[in-house]
Amino acid sequence: MTEVMLKSTITCPNCGHQKEEEMPTDSCQFFYDCQSCGDVLRPNEGDCCVYCSFGTKPCPPVQKGSGCC
């Protein structure tokens, strides 16, 4: 079984700001406030959360192969 990574670096598509965050294991994160430009990120169409759209690692359920949160 593959180890689930709980840290992911989110990159804002508006300004390029990056920040490492710890992903929740019990829910999806649908919104993320960029600390640099204030843009509110939402998942891209077809993605379940902001980590799957803008993170370096997908959310824990996707990493486990169980699909969306």
C-alpha positions in Angstrom: 0.0 0.0 0.0 1.3 3.5 -0.9 1.8 6.0 1.9 -0.7 8.9 1.8 1.0 12.3 1.8 -0.8 14.8 3.9 1.2 17.9 2.8 0.6 19.6 -0.5 1.9 22.9 -1.9 -0.9 25.0 -3.4 0.0 27.4 -6.2 -2.4 30.2 -6.9 -3.1 30.4 -10.6 -3.8 34.1 -10.4 -0.5 35.3 -8.8 1.7 32.2 -8.5 2.0 32.4 -4.7 2.8 29.0 -3.2 2.2 27.7 0.3 2.5 24.2 1.8 -0.7 23.2 3.6 -1.8 20.1 5.5 -4.7 18.4 3.8 -7.8 17.3 5.7 -8.3 13.6 5.8 -12.0 13.6 6.7 -13.4 16.1 4.1 -12.8 17.9 0.9 -11.6 21.5 0.8 -13.7 23.4 -1.8 -12.4 26.9 -1.2 -8.9 28.3 -0.5 -8.0 31.9 0.1 -4.7 33.0 -1.4 -2.7 34.8 1.2 -1.0 36.9 -1.4 -3.7 38.2 -3.8 -6.8 37.3 -1.9 -8.3 35.3 -4.7 -10.6 32.5 -3.6 -9.7 29.3 -5.3 -12.3 26.7 -6.2 -11.7 23.3 -7.8 -11.5 23.1 -11.5 -14.3 21.3 -13.3 -13.9 17.6 -12.8 -11.8 17.9 -9.7 -13.1 17.2 -6.2 -11.1 19.8 -4.2 -8.5 22.6 -4.4 -5.7 20.2 -3.7 -6.6 18.1 -6.8 -6.7 21.3 -8.9 -3.8 23.4 -7.5 -1.7 21.2 -5.2 1.4 19.2 -5.7 -0.4 16.2 -4.3 -4.0 15.2 -4.8 -6.3 14.8 -1.7 -5.9 11.7 0.5 -8.9 9.8 -0.9 -7.7 10.2 -4.4 -4.2 9.1 -3.3 -5.7 6.0 -1.8 -7.5 5.2 -5.0 -11.0 5.6 -3.5 -12.0 8.4 -5.8 -13.3 11.8 -4.7 -13.7 12.9 -1.1 
